[in-house]
Amino acid sequence: MSIESQNVTDYPNSNTIFMVWTLNDSPQLKTIFQQLCALVLNLNNSVFNRFPDSRASCVMGIGFEAWKKLELPTPLPKELANFDELKGVKHTAVSTPGDLHFHLRADNKSLIFDMAIEISKLLAPFGESILEIHGFKYWDARSILGFVDGTENPHGEDRDYFAKIGDEDPQYKGGSYLFVQKYLHNMDAWKGLSTEEQEKVIGRSKENDIEMSDDVKPSNSHIALANIEGENGEELKIVRDNMPFGSPSSNEFGTYFIAYSSTFNTTKKMLTNMFIGDPPGNYDRILDFSTAVTGTLFFVPTRNMLDEFSG
């Protein structure tokens, strides 16, 4: 039987809803989880059949505590654990709870809105939604900070290679590690910088999205620290699907960072560079303007596993 992954390598589109749920200790929880897995499969099949060009999908991730609570297969995915916070000299990548994560995508927001309703209707008696963010495409895939986001994403076959588990963990082949953070931006402080200073923080030109040369790019720029290499100098990547969000009337603006990877070690190394620094103390200067208020690790099982979980 061929392995069918969830839609972790789909490209970003115009509208997204992110939801994080915690689960209670109801004796019906396992039954509800079976129904949930069937619902996720059904939502994906239904939207593809009805609107094949909509680029709509629902991806579900499962947290460490939920995996144990639901008594899902053992041994667990090799790197599934509670995320340990990373505390640098000035900034911290916080660790926050989360049992289930839903990543809903579509060009037409109506589709994901209806998906979110069905998921919430099923889960509401058995858990709590602790985060719901409605993201949107901002101009030509820019963050609220005004710079293009996701330029370093892999393409083609590389997306599968960097996002999906391979033969190193055969039981979970085709699955993916999902790490998410909600960032809030201090836009007043950011706008107080000149365009030239903003470009030094990011490491790219603002208008044309061109990376600075190594002899010009500051060592604490976002690009310098977020682009990482392996022990042998090979480039390591993750598949990002970040989306901006905001509420102008309340002056809340942010980015929802979401990364799919075949190994969480890659994401963790990037986070360590950003928050601890490389070398330690040389942290990512973007953190002076962007604060991580959540941080949770999930595992995304394959569709085959969801089918097994559904009973």
HELIX and SHEET records of a PDB file:
HELIX    1   1 LEU A   29  ARG A   50  1                                  22    
HELIX    2   2 PHE A   64  LYS A   69  1                                   6    
HELIX    3   3 LYS A  109  LEU A  123  1                                  15    
HELIX    4   4 ALA A  124  PHE A  126  5                                   3    
HELIX    5   5 GLU A  157  ALA A  163  1                                   7    
HELIX    6   6 PRO A  170  TYR A  172  5                                   3    
HELIX    7   7 MET A  187  LYS A  191  1                                   5    
HELIX    8   8 THR A  195  ILE A  202  1                                   8    
HELIX    9   9 HIS A  222  ALA A  226  1                                   5    
HELIX   10  10 PRO A  248  SER A  250  5                                   3    
HELIX   11  11 PHE A  264  PHE A  275  1                                  12    
HELIX   12  12 ARG A  285  ASP A  288  5                                   4    
HELIX   13  13 ARG A  303  PHE A  309  1                                   7    
SHEET    1   A 8 GLY A 127  PHE A 136  0                                        
SHEET    2   A 8 ASN A  15  LEU A  23 -1                                        
SHEET    3   A 8 LEU A 100  ALA A 106 -1                                        
SHEET    4   A 8 SER A  57  GLY A  63 -1                                        
SHEET    5   A 8 THR A 296  VAL A 300 -1                                        
SHEET    6   A 8 SER A 176  HIS A 185 -1                                        
SHEET    7   A 8 GLU A 252  SER A 261 -1                                        
SHEET    8   A 8 VAL A 239  ARG A 240 -1                                        
SHEET    1   B 7 GLY A 127  PHE A 136  0                                        
SHEET    2   B 7 ASN A  15  LEU A  23 -1                                        
SHEET    3   B 7 LEU A 100  ALA A 106 -1                                        
SHEET    4   B 7 SER A  57  GLY A  63 -1                                        
SHEET    5   B 7 THR A 296  VAL A 300 -1                                        
SHEET    6   B 7 SER A 176  HIS A 185 -1                                        
SHEET    7   B 7 SER A 290  ALA A 292 -1                                        
SHEET    1   C 8 GLY A 127  PHE A 136  0                                        
SHEET    2   C 8 ASN A  15  LEU A  23 -1                                        
SHEET    3   C 8 LEU A 100  ALA A 106 -1                                        
SHEET    4   C 8 SER A  57  GLY A  63 -1                                        
SHEET    5   C 8 THR A 296  VAL A 300 -1                                        
SHEET    6   C 8 SER A 176  HIS A 185 -1                                        
SHEET    7   C 8 GLU A 252  SER A 261 -1                                        
SHEET    8   C 8 MET A 243  SER A 247 -1                                        
SHEET    1   D 2 LEU A  86  LYS A  87  0                                        
SHEET    2   D 2 THR A  92  ALA A  93 -1                                        
SHEET    1   E 2 ILE A 228  GLU A 229  0                                        
SHEET    2   E 2 GLU A 235  LEU A 236 -1                                        
END                                                                             
